[in-house]
């Protein structure tokens, strides 16, 4: 089992999607990556989520989990979530 994380920027050109799909397929097929953690704050994170959701149909052995930056509930549409650990109060906009 190998793990890969994707936490990107809020701005991401749509032209990156084909390259991202290619990189993900390479990681799955040739490097044994089967577990992915993805952020949820920007366009790149959304793109990685969408591509992984698509690839999960071709590679049923992979799992992908969204890691929340902030505790916001309910969060529909994401079957697997990791809630961040909070040691204390977090200021707005942190």
ChimeraX attribute file (.defattr): number of C-alpha atoms within 10 A of each C-alpha:
attribute: neighborCount
match mode: 1-to-1
recipient: residues
	/A:1	8
	/A:2	11
	/A:3	14
	/A:4	14
	/A:5	15
	/A:6	16
	/A:7	17
	/A:8	18
	/A:9	13
	/A:10	12
	/A:11	10
	/A:12	15
	/A:13	9
	/A:14	10
	/A:15	8
	/A:16	11
	/A:17	16
	/A:18	11
	/A:19	10
	/A:20	16
	/A:21	18
	/A:22	11
	/A:23	12
	/A:24	20
	/A:25	18
	/A:26	13
	/A:27	16
	/A:28	18
	/A:29	12
	/A:30	9
	/A:31	12
	/A:32	13
	/A:33	19
	/A:34	19
	/A:35	16
	/A:36	19
	/A:37	20
	/A:38	24
	/A:39	22
	/A:40	21
	/A:41	16
	/A:42	14
	/A:43	17
	/A:44	24
	/A:45	21
	/A:46	19
	/A:47	21
	/A:48	25
	/A:49	22
	/A:50	13
	/A:51	17
	/A:52	23
	/A:53	15
	/A:54	12
	/A:55	16
	/A:56	14
	/A:57	10
	/A:58	11
	/A:59	15
	/A:60	9
	/A:61	11
	/A:62	19
	/A:63	16
	/A:64	22
	/A:65	18
	/A:66	22
	/A:67	19
	/A:68	16
	/A:69	14
	/A:70	15
	/A:71	12
	/A:72	8
	/A:73	6
	/A:74	6
	/A:75	10
	/A:76	6
	/A:77	6
	/A:78	10
	/A:79	9
	/A:80	12
	/A:81	14
	/A:82	14
	/A:83	13
	/A:84	11
	/A:85	9
	/A:86	9
	/A:87	6
	/A:88	6
	/A:89	6
	/A:90	9
	/A:91	6
	/A:92	5
	/A:93	5
	/A:94	6
